[in-house]
Amino acid sequence: MFIETEGTPNPATLKFLPGRAVMGDAGTVDFIDADTVAGRSPLADALFAIPGVARVFLGNDFVSVTKADSTEWEELRGLVLSTLMDHFVAGLPIVADGTGITEDAIAPEDAEIVTQIKELLDTRVRPAVAGDGGDIVFRGYRNGVVRLTMQGACSGCPSSRATLKHGVENMLRHYVPEVVSVEQVD
């Protein structure tokens, strides 16, 4: 098994591509620290057992790992690669059933607007964000405000707020006039 490594716009995060599905069509999961795993992902548990791993993001076909400030990639990269290789070769599960993000309840009168928003996010935003080792996840819509979560490399990236406010918000306001603003939620 060969695992490629790519840099991301966030210098603290590397993207690892195992050449196979990680989450596949099941979505994405962002573990912001070891405490958030709580048995929900054997792979994330194994990665957080490595000293210096601060955050783990599981994407469609990649894993993004964010290092602690006190750790250098020269020390960490080989350990992460070895852990990923061992996990995939052993055929262990990636996540436990039912692991994922929940959305706010959507008012029936907003259903059509939410469908448009999700379509735009899925076709125009998520592919670009995934290319940088992260994801953008719809969390809710109410009174013209779209609630989104930046995950993986994008959550700690210095340019994520600009991407969210200037890129995503402007695009959504252009195509969906009901959208007034976009806010990030954790």
N, C-alpha and C positions, 0 to 999 in steps of 0.2 A: 504494500500500500504506500502511495506517495501522497504527501500532504504539502500543498503549496502554501506559501505565506505571502501576504500582501500588506503593505503599509496602508494607513488610513489618514484622512486629514487630521485626526486626533493623534498626536505623537505618543500618547500613552496607550494606544490601542493598536493591536495587530489583528488582521483577519486571517484565519486558517481555513483553507479549502481542502477537504478530504477527498474530493472527487466523487462524492456520493451524497445522497440526501442526508440532511441532519434532521430538520423538522419537516421537510417536505411541504405538503399542502396543509399541514396542521397549524400553520401560523408561525409566530415567533415568540420567544420568551426571553426576558431580560432579568437577570438576577443581579441586583445592584450591590449585594454583598453576600457573604456566606450565610448570614442569618436568614436571608429570604429564601434559601433553597429548602431547608427543613424537609429533606427527603423527597422533594418534588422532582429531582433530576439526578440520577446516578452520575451522569457525565459532569454536571456542574459541581456536584459534591467532590468528585475526583480532582477537578481543576482547582477548586478552592482549597484543597489539601496542600497545594503547592504554595510555599511561602512567597509572597509578593504578588499573588493574583488578587486583584481588587474587585473586578466585575467580570461577569460572563454573559454573553449574549448568544443565543442559539437561533440562527437564521435558517432559511430554506435549505441552502446547501453550503453553509459556512458557520464557523464559530468565531466570534470576536472576543478577544480577551484584553482586558484593561489591566495594566500593571499599577502597583502602588508607586507613589513618587520616589520612595527610597530604594526602588529596585531598577536594575538596568535590563534591557532586553537581551543583552549578551548572556546574562545569567539565566534568564527565564525561558527564552525561546525553545531551547532543547528539551527542557522539562515539560513544557506544554505540548510540544510535538510528540514526545514519548507517551504522555498520558493519553492524548487523543488516539494515537496509534493503538495502544493497548486496549482502549475502550472499544474502538471499532472492530479490531480483529477478534476480540472476545465475543462480539455480537450482543453486548449488553444494551439494555434499553436507554434511550436518550432522556425521556421524561416519563413521569408517572401519568396515568390517565387523569384527565380533568385539569391539567396544568395550563394556564393561559391568563389572558387579561379580560376583564369584564367591562362592558360598556354601560354608560348611564341609560336609564329607560328613555325611550324616544316617544314624544307625544305623537299620536296618530296623524295629526295635521302636518307634522314635520317629516313624515315618512318619505315623501317624494324628494324633498330637499336633501335628506340624509343619503338617499340612494345616489343622487347626483354627486354629493361630496365624496362618498366612498369610491365611486367610479373614477373620479378625477385623481384621488389619492392613489388608487391601485394602478392606474394606467400611466400617470404622469410623474408622480412623486416617488412612490415606493421603489421602483426599479433603480432610480438614481441614488437614493439613500442606501439601498442594499449594496450597491456598488462601492459605497464608502464604508461598509461594514456595520450598518445599522438598519433601523426600520423606523417608520412613522406609523403610529397606530391610532385609529379613530377611537375616541373615548366617549364623545357625546356632542350633542347640539341642542342649544336652548337660547331663545331670544336673539338669534343672529350670531351667537358666539359658538365657534367650533372648538371643541376641546380635543387636543392631540397629545400623544406621548412620544417623545423622541427616545429611541432605545439604542443599545449597543454603543458603537463608536460615536454615534451622533449625540448621545446624551451628554457627554462631557466635552464635546468639541467646541472650541472657541467661536466657530462660525455658525453654530446651530441656531442661536437666537435670530441671527440675520436671515438664515435660511427659512426659518419658521415665519417670521414677521414679514419680511420683504418678498421672499419667493412664494411660499405656500399661501400666505394670506392674500397677497395681491392676485395670484392665480384664481383662488376660490372666489374672491370678490368679483373678479372679471366674469367668470362663467356662471356663478350662482349669486345673483343680485341680493338675495336674502341674507347672505353672509356679511356681517358687520366687522368681525374680528376673529382672530385665532389666538388661543391661549394654550400654553404648555401646562400639562398636569403630570404629576409623578404617579 
